[in-house]
Amino acid sequence: MKNPTEIYLFSSPVFWVVVGIIIFSAGTFFPFIYARNYMNESEFLDLYDMIHDPLYIIKNVFFSLAMLTKDKESKLKYTKKPYRTPTSFNPR
């Protein structure tokens, strides 16, 4: 291992999207299940809003972090294939 590569998990936009989805899904799983049976009760609706609204904001904060984060892998050098025009194609 002469050239070990480091993985910066926090610098990956995909990481922040996945964290946002997991936190939102884990926090709203049971309220979504119970919502079908208890939507007519005002006490449940207040509790539902107290759980759902902050988690929705947190999820969107993580999504915005993902949009602001630059991926470290994008700085890797790669070889670009030459562009071929439609007239340069020769099947023979």
C-alpha positions as CSV (number, residue, x, y, z in Angstrom):
1,M,0.0,0.0,0.0
2,K,2.2,2.7,-1.2
3,N,-0.6,5.1,-2.1
4,P,-3.4,4.7,0.4
5,T,-6.5,6.5,-0.4
6,E,-8.5,8.3,2.2
7,I,-12.2,8.3,2.2
8,Y,-13.7,11.5,3.5
9,L,-17.2,10.5,4.3
10,F,-18.4,13.9,5.4
11,S,-17.2,15.5,2.2
12,S,-19.5,13.4,0.1
13,P,-22.9,14.9,-0.9
14,V,-24.4,11.4,-1.0
15,F,-23.6,10.9,2.7
16,W,-25.7,14.0,3.7
17,V,-28.6,13.0,1.5
18,V,-28.6,9.5,3.0
19,V,-28.4,10.9,6.6
20,G,-31.3,13.2,6.0
21,I,-33.5,10.4,4.6
22,I,-32.6,8.0,7.4
23,I,-33.3,10.6,10.1
24,F,-36.6,11.7,8.6
25,S,-37.7,8.1,7.9
26,A,-36.8,6.8,11.3
27,G,-38.5,9.7,13.1
28,T,-41.7,9.7,11.2
29,F,-42.1,5.9,10.7
30,F,-44.5,5.3,13.6
31,P,-46.5,8.6,13.3
32,F,-47.1,7.7,9.7
33,I,-48.4,4.3,10.6
34,Y,-50.7,5.6,13.3
35,A,-51.9,8.6,11.2
36,R,-54.4,6.6,9.3
37,N,-56.3,5.6,12.4
38,Y,-56.0,8.7,14.5
39,M,-56.2,11.6,12.0
40,N,-59.6,12.7,13.4
41,E,-58.2,13.4,16.9
42,S,-56.8,16.9,17.5
43,E,-54.4,15.7,20.1
44,F,-52.7,13.3,17.7
45,L,-52.5,16.0,15.0
46,D,-50.7,18.3,17.4
47,L,-48.3,15.6,18.3
48,Y,-47.9,14.6,14.7
49,D,-47.0,18.2,13.8
50,M,-44.5,18.4,16.6
51,I,-42.7,15.3,15.3
52,H,-43.0,15.8,11.6
53,D,-42.2,19.5,11.2
54,P,-38.8,19.6,12.9
55,L,-37.7,16.4,11.2
56,Y,-38.7,17.9,7.9
57,I,-36.6,20.9,8.6
58,I,-33.6,18.8,9.7
59,K,-34.0,16.7,6.5
60,N,-33.9,19.8,4.4
61,V,-30.8,21.1,6.3
62,F,-29.0,17.9,5.4
63,F,-30.1,18.2,1.8
64,S,-28.8,21.7,1.7
65,L,-25.5,20.6,3.2
66,A,-25.3,18.0,0.4
67,M,-25.8,20.7,-2.2
68,L,-23.1,22.9,-0.6
69,T,-20.5,20.0,-0.2
70,K,-17.9,19.5,-2.9
71,D,-17.1,15.9,-3.6
72,K,-13.4,15.1,-3.1
73,E,-13.6,12.3,-5.6
74,S,-14.4,14.8,-8.4
75,K,-10.8,16.0,-8.2
76,L,-9.5,12.6,-9.5
77,K,-7.8,12.7,-12.8
78,Y,-9.3,10.7,-15.6
79,T,-8.6,10.3,-19.2
80,K,-11.1,11.9,-21.5
81,K,-12.1,10.1,-24.6
82,P,-11.8,12.2,-27.8
83,Y,-15.1,13.5,-29.1
84,R,-16.2,11.8,-32.2
85,T,-18.3,13.7,-34.7
86,P,-21.0,11.9,-36.7
87,T,-18.9,12.2,-39.8
88,S,-15.8,10.6,-38.3
89,F,-17.5,7.2,-37.8
90,N,-16.2,4.6,-40.1
91,P,-17.7,1.1,-39.6
92,R,-15.2,-0.6,-41.9
